[in-house]
């Protein structure tokens, strides 16, 4: 959590001013609600959140330290208003209205004649706070602010329609304008049931872009008679998929979900700090079965070459890892892992067998006969993806405990209520040193996931895994 200390300065202290402004940007991007009271207490009587005590300063400084801090703090309140409960919304509604009123004072213009640059910067700030969702759901909270934003969006769309950009800026801001227009022409939607990949209603998202797996915190899921799931506020972690949906497809999805009666569309923060629409069940869940997820997930724990994400993704997406290993068939579900974490495995890692994919040398196994310690990287993937990975690790055959390679699934406990599994052979394999390419891959994986480890620490760890 970022600790916020705000002081309205009477004398210029550029370092202090930029430090406060940078901290506010971090809070906005993190979606941190712990500093809301500090921000609310800091609001000036004119509705602004200016860091300097007066507007009578040079124009550039006025934009940097009076107007932009007001945009940032108003965006923080906006994000909290979108994702908070009714009690929080009631608390911050008036300060938010006053802040947005102050944001309208100069049409978001920037320094001097560079109106467009200032508007781009301001829009990017508000977009981080969930501007499009706020305009969708609460257009009347401050109608003056809504009208200003809609007018600026119309102007940006006209610029794009011209296919080139006139004026003193030339092509300088073309990419930024195109990105802003794309933002306002799509909506992010988190799905967790029949709209997911491979499910019965996924065709509603055929024109949408899948941004990968995602999760939301603070909800419980119920099975509505086996036909579809429902979520309501609770204590669990709900795993689903995040999509970028064209605006024109939103009405059909709302209709499918019975928005306004069966489900209520609201905003939530997903993993990665994405603000997205979710559909919350509006009916009674009494008598319904509580379930963990519509699709089942597990943590796959790697301790060898798959600690390097680039290497592991060949098991999901298919293909060869350029530094070694065999060709891998693609999984039918090629979406990337939802999350990656480092863990401590309570067994020693050692090198054994003779791998044709790694020059006939040894590869990583776990010694499960006694307690020990090994570095592990856990990937959150579906159970079906895990079955595919386990088969690919075992020459295309799912482990059955009867061969000489990765024949055994070992459960390492749970993390966030989700089971952790790894793959090894519980029968100790013949010791065999790894080849240089395999060791280099392990080193890359360790550097990627444990950046604080020195090269000496990495070498000592890998040396401890080589047995005579």
C-alpha positions as CSV (number, residue, x, y, z in Angstrom):
1,X,0.0,0.0,0.0
2,X,1.2,3.5,-0.9
3,X,1.3,5.9,2.1
4,X,0.0,9.3,1.1
5,X,0.9,12.6,2.7
6,X,-0.5,15.8,1.1
7,X,0.6,19.3,1.9
8,X,-0.6,22.4,0.0
9,X,2.5,24.5,-0.5
10,X,2.9,28.2,-0.3
11,X,6.4,28.3,-1.8
12,X,7.6,26.3,-4.8
13,X,9.4,23.0,-4.0
14,X,9.5,21.2,-7.3
15,X,10.8,18.0,-5.9
16,X,8.1,17.8,-3.3
17,X,5.3,18.8,-5.7
18,X,6.3,16.1,-8.2
19,X,6.7,13.5,-5.4
20,X,3.1,14.1,-4.2
21,X,1.7,14.1,-7.8
22,X,3.6,10.8,-8.5
23,X,2.2,9.2,-5.4
24,X,-1.3,10.2,-6.3
25,X,-0.8,8.6,-9.8
26,X,0.4,5.4,-8.1
27,X,-2.7,5.3,-5.9
28,X,-5.0,5.8,-8.9
29,X,-3.3,3.0,-10.8
30,X,-3.3,0.6,-7.8
31,X,-6.9,1.2,-7.0
32,X,-5.9,1.8,-3.4
33,X,-8.8,2.8,-1.2
34,X,-6.8,3.1,2.0
35,X,-5.9,6.7,1.4
36,X,-9.4,8.0,0.6
37,X,-9.8,9.9,3.8
38,X,-6.6,11.7,3.2
39,X,-7.7,12.8,-0.2
40,X,-11.2,13.8,1.0
41,X,-9.6,15.9,3.8
42,X,-7.3,17.6,1.3
43,X,-10.0,18.9,-1.0
44,X,-10.0,22.7,-1.2
45,X,-13.0,24.9,-0.8
46,X,-13.2,25.5,-4.5
47,X,-13.5,21.7,-5.1
48,X,-9.9,21.3,-6.4
49,X,-7.1,19.2,-5.1
50,X,-4.4,21.6,-6.0
51,X,-1.0,21.1,-4.5
52,X,-0.1,24.8,-4.6
53,X,-2.0,27.3,-2.5
54,X,-2.7,29.7,-5.3
55,X,-3.5,29.7,-9.1
56,X,-1.3,32.8,-9.5
57,X,1.7,30.9,-10.8
58,X,3.1,30.4,-14.4
59,X,0.7,28.6,-16.7
60,X,2.7,25.4,-17.0
61,X,3.0,25.1,-13.2
62,X,-0.7,25.7,-12.8
63,X,-1.5,22.8,-15.1
64,X,1.1,20.5,-13.4
65,X,0.3,21.3,-9.8
66,X,-3.2,22.6,-9.7
67,X,-5.3,21.1,-12.5
68,X,-3.7,17.7,-13.0
69,X,-3.8,16.8,-9.3
70,X,-7.5,17.7,-9.4
71,X,-8.0,15.3,-12.3
72,X,-6.1,12.6,-10.5
73,X,-7.9,12.9,-7.2
74,X,-11.3,13.1,-8.9
75,X,-10.4,9.9,-10.9
76,X,-9.5,8.1,-7.6
77,X,-12.9,9.1,-6.2
78,X,-14.5,8.1,-9.5
79,X,-12.9,4.6,-9.3
80,X,-14.0,4.2,-5.7
81,X,-17.5,5.3,-6.6
82,X,-17.7,2.7,-9.3
83,X,-16.4,-0.2,-7.2
84,X,-17.5,0.7,-3.7
85,X,-20.7,-0.2,-1.8
86,X,-23.6,2.1,-1.3
87,X,-22.2,3.4,2.0
88,X,-18.9,4.4,0.4
89,X,-20.7,6.0,-2.6
90,X,-22.8,8.1,-0.2
91,X,-19.6,9.3,1.6
92,X,-17.7,10.4,-1.5
93,X,-20.6,11.5,-3.8
94,X,-20.5,15.2,-2.9
95,X,-16.7,15.6,-3.0
96,X,-16.7,13.8,-6.3
97,X,-19.3,16.1,-7.8
98,X,-17.4,19.1,-6.6
99,X,-14.1,17.8,-8.0
100,X,-15.6,17.0,-11.4
101,X,-17.1,20.5,-11.5
102,X,-13.7,22.0,-11.0
103,X,-12.3,19.7,-13.8
104,X,-14.6,21.4,-16.2
105,X,-13.1,24.9,-15.7
106,X,-10.8,24.8,-18.8
107,X,-12.1,21.9,-21.0
108,X,-9.1,19.8,-20.0
109,X,-6.7,22.0,-22.1
110,X,-3.0,21.7,-21.6
111,X,0.0,24.1,-21.5
112,X,-0.5,27.2,-23.7
113,X,-1.9,26.5,-27.1
114,X,-1.4,22.7,-26.8
115,X,-5.0,22.1,-26.0
116,X,-5.0,18.6,-27.6
117,X,-2.0,17.4,-25.7
118,X,-3.6,18.5,-22.4
119,X,-6.9,16.7,-23.3
120,X,-5.0,13.5,-24.2
121,X,-3.2,13.5,-20.9
122,X,-6.3,14.4,-18.9
123,X,-8.4,11.7,-20.6
124,X,-5.7,9.1,-19.9
125,X,-5.9,10.0,-16.2
126,X,-9.7,9.7,-16.2
127,X,-9.6,6.5,-18.2
128,X,-7.5,4.9,-15.4
129,X,-10.3,5.8,-13.1
130,X,-13.0,4.1,-15.2
131,X,-14.2,7.1,-17.2
132,X,-16.3,5.2,-19.8
133,X,-18.0,3.1,-17.2
134,X,-18.7,6.2,-15.1
135,X,-20.2,8.0,-18.0
136,X,-22.3,4.9,-18.8
137,X,-23.6,4.4,-15.3
138,X,-23.8,7.8,-13.7
139,X,-24.1,10.4,-16.5
140,X,-26.3,12.7,-14.4
141,X,-24.0,12.8,-11.3
142,X,-22.4,15.8,-12.9
143,X,-24.0,16.5,-16.2
144,X,-21.6,19.3,-17.0
145,X,-18.6,17.0,-16.8
146,X,-20.4,14.3,-18.8
147,X,-21.2,16.8,-21.6
148,X,-17.6,18.0,-21.7
149,X,-16.3,14.5,-22.0
150,X,-18.8,13.5,-24.7
151,X,-17.9,16.7,-26.7
152,X,-14.2,15.9,-26.5
153,X,-14.8,12.3,-27.6
154,X,-16.9,13.6,-30.6
155,X,-14.0,15.9,-31.6
156,X,-11.5,13.0,-31.4
157,X,-13.7,10.8,-33.5
158,X,-14.0,13.5,-36.1
159,X,-10.2,13.8,-36.2
160,X,-9.9,10.0,-36.8
161,X,-12.6,10.2,-39.5
162,X,-10.5,12.7,-41.4
163,X,-7.8,10.0,-41.7
164,X,-5.1,12.5,-40.9
165,X,-4.5,15.1,-38.3
166,X,-4.3,18.8,-39.2
167,X,-2.9,21.6,-37.1
168,X,0.5,22.3,-35.4
169,X,0.7,18.8,-33.9
170,X,0.8,17.0,-37.3
171,X,1.0,13.3,-36.7
172,X,2.3,13.6,-33.2
173,X,-0.8,12.5,-31.4
174,X,-2.3,10.2,-33.9
175,X,-1.7,7.0,-32.0
176,X,-2.9,8.4,-28.7
177,X,-6.1,9.6,-30.3
178,X,-6.7,6.2,-32.0
179,X,-6.2,4.4,-28.6
180,X,-8.6,6.8,-26.9
181,X,-11.2,6.3,-29.6
182,X,-10.8,2.5,-29.3
183,X,-11.2,2.8,-25.5
184,X,-14.5,4.6,-25.8
185,X,-15.8,2.2,-28.6
186,X,-15.3,-0.9,-26.4
187,X,-16.1,-2.1,-22.9
188,X,-14.2,-4.6,-20.8
189,X,-16.4,-7.4,-19.5
190,X,-15.4,-10.1,-17.0
191,X,-17.3,-13.4,-17.7
192,X,-17.3,-16.5,-15.4
193,X,-19.9,-18.9,-16.8
194,X,-21.6,-19.8,-20.1
195,X,-19.9,-16.9,-22.0
196,X,-16.4,-18.4,-21.3
197,X,-14.3,-20.2,-24.0
198,X,-15.9,-23.5,-25.0
199,X,-19.2,-22.8,-23.2
200,X,-22.7,-22.6,-24.7
201,X,-23.0,-18.8,-25.1
202,X,-19.5,-18.0,-26.1
203,X,-20.6,-17.1,-29.6
204,X,-21.9,-13.8,-28.1
205,X,-18.2,-12.8,-27.8
206,X,-17.1,-13.9,-31.3
207,X,-16.3,-10.3,-32.3
208,X,-14.7,-9.6,-28.9
209,X,-11.0,-9.8,-27.9
210,X,-10.1,-12.1,-25.1
211,X,-7.5,-10.5,-22.8
212,X,-6.9,-13.7,-20.9
213,X,-7.9,-15.2,-17.7
214,X,-8.8,-13.0,-14.8
215,X,-10.2,-13.1,-11.3
216,X,-12.3,-10.9,-8.9
217,X,-12.2,-11.0,-5.1
218,X,-15.1,-10.8,-2.6
219,X,-17.8,-12.9,-4.3
220,X,-19.3,-16.3,-3.9
221,X,-20.5,-18.5,-6.9
222,X,-23.6,-20.6,-7.0
223,X,-24.9,-23.2,-9.5
224,X,-28.3,-22.2,-10.8
225,X,-29.6,-25.6,-11.5
226,X,-26.7,-26.7,-13.7
227,X,-27.6,-24.3,-16.5
228,X,-25.5,-21.3,-15.5
229,X,-23.6,-19.9,-12.5
230,X,-24.4,-16.8,-10.4
231,X,-22.3,-14.7,-8.2
232,X,-23.1,-12.5,-5.3
233,X,-20.9,-10.5,-2.8
234,X,-19.1,-12.9,-0.5
235,X,-15.6,-14.0,0.5
236,X,-14.3,-16.1,-2.4
237,X,-12.1,-15.6,-5.4
238,X,-14.0,-16.0,-8.7
239,X,-11.9,-17.0,-11.8
240,X,-13.1,-16.2,-15.3
241,X,-12.0,-14.5,-18.5
242,X,-11.6,-10.8,-19.4
243,X,-12.9,-9.5,-22.8
244,X,-12.8,-6.3,-24.7
245,X,-16.3,-6.1,-26.2
246,X,-17.4,-3.8,-29.0
247,X,-20.1,-1.3,-27.8
248,X,-22.6,-2.6,-30.4
249,X,-22.5,-6.1,-28.8
250,X,-23.2,-4.9,-25.2
251,X,-27.0,-4.8,-25.7
252,X,-27.2,-8.4,-26.7
253,X,-25.1,-9.5,-23.8
254,X,-27.2,-7.4,-21.4
255,X,-30.3,-9.1,-22.9
256,X,-28.7,-12.6,-22.4
257,X,-27.9,-11.8,-18.8
258,X,-31.4,-10.4,-18.1
259,X,-29.6,-7.2,-17.0
260,X,-31.7,-5.2,-14.6
261,X,-33.8,-8.2,-13.4
262,X,-31.9,-11.5,-13.3
263,X,-28.5,-9.9,-13.1
264,X,-27.2,-6.4,-12.4
265,X,-24.3,-5.0,-14.4
266,X,-21.8,-3.3,-12.2
267,X,-18.0,-2.5,-12.1
268,X,-15.3,-4.5,-10.4
269,X,-11.5,-4.5,-10.3
270,X,-10.0,-7.7,-11.7
271,X,-6.5,-9.1,-11.4
272,X,-4.1,-6.8,-13.2
273,X,-6.1,-3.8,-11.8
274,X,-8.4,-3.8,-14.8
275,X,-11.8,-2.2,-14.3
276,X,-14.4,-4.3,-16.0
277,X,-18.2,-4.9,-16.0
278,X,-19.4,-8.0,-14.2
279,X,-22.9,-9.4,-14.0
280,X,-24.0,-9.9,-10.4
281,X,-27.0,-12.1,-9.6
282,X,-30.1,-10.2,-8.5
283,X,-32.2,-13.1,-7.3
284,X,-32.3,-15.1,-4.1
285,X,-29.5,-17.8,-3.8
286,X,-31.1,-19.7,-0.9
287,X,-31.1,-23.4,-1.7
288,X,-28.5,-23.2,-4.5
289,X,-25.3,-25.1,-4.3
290,X,-22.2,-23.0,-3.7
291,X,-19.4,-23.9,-6.2
292,X,-15.7,-22.8,-6.5
293,X,-15.8,-22.0,-10.2
294,X,-17.6,-22.8,-13.4
295,X,-14.3,-24.1,-14.8
296,X,-12.0,-25.8,-12.5
297,X,-8.5,-24.4,-11.9
298,X,-5.3,-25.7,-10.3
299,X,-1.8,-24.4,-9.6
300,X,0.7,-26.3,-11.7
301,X,4.0,-26.1,-9.9
302,X,7.2,-26.3,-12.0
303,X,10.7,-26.7,-10.5
304,X,12.7,-27.3,-13.8
305,X,12.8,-25.7,-17.2
306,X,9.2,-24.7,-17.0
307,X,10.1,-22.1,-14.3
308,X,11.0,-20.0,-17.3
309,X,7.6,-18.7,-18.6
310,X,8.7,-18.6,-22.2
311,X,9.5,-22.3,-22.0
312,X,6.3,-23.2,-20.2
313,X,4.1,-21.4,-22.7
314,X,5.2,-23.8,-25.4
315,X,3.3,-26.5,-23.5
316,X,0.1,-24.3,-23.8
317,X,0.6,-22.6,-27.2
318,X,2.6,-25.4,-28.9
319,X,5.9,-25.3,-30.6
320,X,9.6,-25.6,-29.7
321,X,11.6,-23.7,-27.1
322,X,14.5,-22.3,-29.1
323,X,17.2,-23.2,-26.5
324,X,16.2,-26.9,-26.3
325,X,13.6,-29.5,-25.5
326,X,11.2,-31.3,-27.8
327,X,8.3,-30.1,-29.9
328,X,5.0,-29.6,-27.9
329,X,1.5,-30.0,-29.1
330,X,-0.7,-27.0,-28.4
331,X,-3.5,-27.3,-25.8
332,X,-7.0,-26.8,-27.2
333,X,-7.3,-23.9,-24.7
334,X,-4.3,-21.7,-25.5
335,X,-5.1,-18.9,-23.1
336,X,-2.1,-17.9,-20.9
337,X,-2.0,-18.7,-17.2
338,X,-4.2,-16.5,-15.1
339,X,-1.4,-15.9,-12.6
340,X,2.1,-16.9,-11.7
341,X,3.7,-17.1,-8.2
342,X,6.9,-18.3,-6.7
343,X,6.6,-21.0,-3.9
344,X,8.9,-23.1,-1.8
345,X,8.6,-26.8,-2.6
346,X,9.1,-29.1,0.5
347,X,11.3,-31.6,-1.4
348,X,14.7,-31.5,-2.9
349,X,15.2,-31.2,-6.7
350,X,17.8,-33.4,-8.4
351,X,18.8,-34.3,-12.0
352,X,18.1,-37.7,-13.4
353,X,17.4,-39.9,-16.4
354,X,18.8,-39.5,-19.9
355,X,16.7,-37.0,-21.9
356,X,17.0,-37.1,-25.7
357,X,15.6,-33.6,-25.8
358,X,18.5,-32.3,-23.8
359,X,21.5,-34.0,-25.3
360,X,21.0,-37.3,-23.4
361,X,21.6,-35.5,-20.1
362,X,19.7,-35.3,-16.8
363,X,16.6,-33.2,-16.2
364,X,14.8,-32.1,-13.0
365,X,12.9,-34.4,-10.7
366,X,11.8,-34.2,-7.1
367,X,12.9,-36.5,-4.3
368,X,9.7,-37.1,-2.4
369,X,11.2,-39.7,-0.1
370,X,12.1,-37.0,2.5
371,X,11.6,-33.4,3.3
372,X,13.8,-30.8,1.6
373,X,13.6,-27.6,-0.3
374,X,13.3,-26.6,-4.0
375,X,12.4,-23.4,-5.9
376,X,9.0,-23.6,-7.5
377,X,6.9,-21.5,-9.9
378,X,3.2,-22.0,-9.7
379,X,1.0,-21.2,-12.8
380,X,-2.8,-20.9,-12.4
381,X,-4.3,-22.9,-15.2
382,X,-7.4,-24.9,-15.9
383,X,-7.5,-28.6,-14.9
384,X,-7.8,-29.5,-18.6
385,X,-4.7,-27.5,-19.4
386,X,-2.9,-29.3,-16.5
387,X,-3.9,-32.7,-18.0
388,X,-2.4,-31.5,-21.3
389,X,0.8,-30.3,-19.7
390,X,1.1,-33.6,-17.7
391,X,0.8,-35.6,-20.8
392,X,3.3,-33.5,-22.8
393,X,5.8,-33.9,-19.9
394,X,5.3,-37.7,-20.2
395,X,5.8,-38.3,-23.9
396,X,2.2,-37.6,-24.8
397,X,0.6,-40.0,-22.3
398,X,-1.1,-38.9,-19.1
399,X,0.8,-40.2,-16.0
400,X,-0.2,-43.6,-14.6
401,X,2.6,-44.3,-12.2
402,X,4.0,-47.1,-14.3
403,X,6.8,-45.6,-16.3
404,X,10.3,-44.1,-15.9
405,X,9.5,-40.5,-16.6
406,X,7.0,-38.1,-15.1
407,X,4.5,-40.7,-13.9
408,X,3.3,-39.3,-10.6
409,X,1.0,-36.3,-9.8
410,X,2.0,-34.9,-6.4
411,X,-0.3,-32.6,-4.5
412,X,1.6,-29.9,-2.6
413,X,-1.4,-28.5,-0.7
414,X,-3.5,-25.5,-1.5
415,X,-3.0,-21.8,-2.2
416,X,-5.9,-19.4,-2.1
417,X,-8.1,-22.5,-1.7
418,X,-6.9,-23.9,-5.0
419,X,-5.0,-27.2,-5.1
420,X,-1.3,-27.1,-6.1
421,X,0.0,-30.0,-8.2
422,X,3.3,-30.9,-9.6
423,X,4.6,-33.8,-11.7
424,X,7.6,-36.1,-10.9
425,X,8.5,-39.7,-10.4
426,X,8.3,-40.9,-6.8
427,X,10.8,-43.7,-7.7
428,X,14.3,-42.1,-7.6
429,X,15.8,-41.9,-11.1
430,X,19.4,-42.6,-11.9
431,X,21.4,-39.5,-11.2
432,X,22.7,-37.7,-14.3
433,X,24.1,-34.2,-14.7
434,X,22.2,-31.7,-16.8
435,X,23.6,-30.3,-20.1
436,X,24.7,-26.7,-20.3
437,X,21.6,-25.6,-22.3
438,X,19.3,-27.1,-19.6
439,X,21.2,-25.4,-16.8
440,X,21.1,-22.1,-18.6
441,X,17.3,-22.4,-19.0
442,X,17.0,-23.1,-15.3
443,X,19.2,-20.1,-14.5
444,X,17.0,-17.8,-16.8
445,X,13.9,-19.1,-15.0
446,X,15.4,-18.4,-11.6
447,X,16.5,-14.9,-12.6
448,X,13.0,-14.2,-14.0
449,X,11.2,-15.2,-10.8
450,X,13.7,-14.5,-8.0
451,X,15.5,-11.3,-9.2
452,X,17.0,-10.7,-5.8
453,X,19.1,-13.9,-6.0
454,X,22.7,-13.3,-7.0
455,X,24.5,-15.3,-9.6
456,X,26.5,-17.0,-6.9
457,X,23.3,-17.9,-5.0
458,X,21.8,-19.4,-8.2
459,X,25.0,-21.4,-8.9
460,X,25.0,-22.7,-5.4
461,X,21.4,-23.8,-5.5
462,X,21.8,-25.6,-8.8
463,X,25.1,-27.2,-7.6
464,X,23.2,-28.6,-4.6
465,X,20.9,-30.4,-7.0
466,X,23.7,-32.3,-8.7
467,X,24.3,-35.6,-6.9
468,X,27.1,-38.1,-7.4
